[in-house]
Amino acid sequence: MNPWEPNESMPVRRAVDGQLYFAATDVTGMLRDIAGAITLHAHDGDLTWTSEGEAAVPLDAATMRTVARILSAQADQLDIQLIAIAGQ
């Protein structure tokens, strides 16, 4: 199983004007899932970046945990904004 592959697809909707949309809760969930996977792999010490045709480069675990915290904070901020908009 590849932990970077999504478990479920995010439904995409097309508005009357042709714009594509998906639920904000799907976005916050996706951000939290990515943060969780990064945190898990940082803890295991098996984070690498591989560019096509190149050798894998190890990623710094502390930096990746910081990235995970930033993604989680972004999800929290988006939730706060959504709650505020829903209350209007």
N, C-alpha and C positions, 0 to 999 in steps of 0.2 A: 504494500500500500504506500502510495506517495502522499505524505502529509501536506504537501503544497497544493494538491489538487482539491478543488471544492467538493464538499460532500453533497451539496444540492445546488441546483442552478437558481439564479436570481431571475424571477419573471420580469420581462421587459414589456412595457406598454407603449403604444404609439398614440399620441394625442391627436386631436382633430387637425392641429397645425403641422403635424408631421414629426414633431419632436419626440424623441425616445425618452422614456422615464422608467425608473424602478424605485421601489419603496425605500425610503430613507432608513427604515429599520434594517433593511437588507444591507445597506452600506455600513451602518454602525456594527452590525453583526460580522460583516466581512472584515472590518478593521480589527475587531476584537479577536476573530479567528486567526488572522495573520499575526497579531501580536502574541497570541498564545503559542502558535507554532514556533515563532522566533524565540520566545522565552524557553520553550521546551528544548529546542535544539541548542540554544546557547548554554543551557545547563548541561546538556550531554556533551558539549564541546565539538559537535560535528557540523558546524556551519561553514559552508564554503560557497564561493561564487565561481561559476564556470561559464566562461564565454565560449561561443561556438568555436571549436577547433583548438581551444587552449586548455592548458592544465588547470585543475581546480586550485583556487587561491583560498586559504583559510581566512575566515573573518574573525575579528576581535569580538569575543563574547560580551565584554562590558559595553562596547559600542552598540552591539545588536540588542542588548537589553534596554539600552537607552532608546533605540529606535522603537522597540516594542512599547515602552512607556509613552512615547510621543504618540504613537498610533492609538493607544488606549485613551489618552487625554483628548485626542481629536474626536474620537467616538463619543466621549463624555460631553464635550462641548457641543457636538452636533445634536445629541439627545436633549441637552438643555435648551438649545434654540428651538428644536421641534416641540418641546413641551410648552415653551413660551408662545409659539405660533398657534398651537392647538388651543391654548387658553384664551386667545383673542376673539 
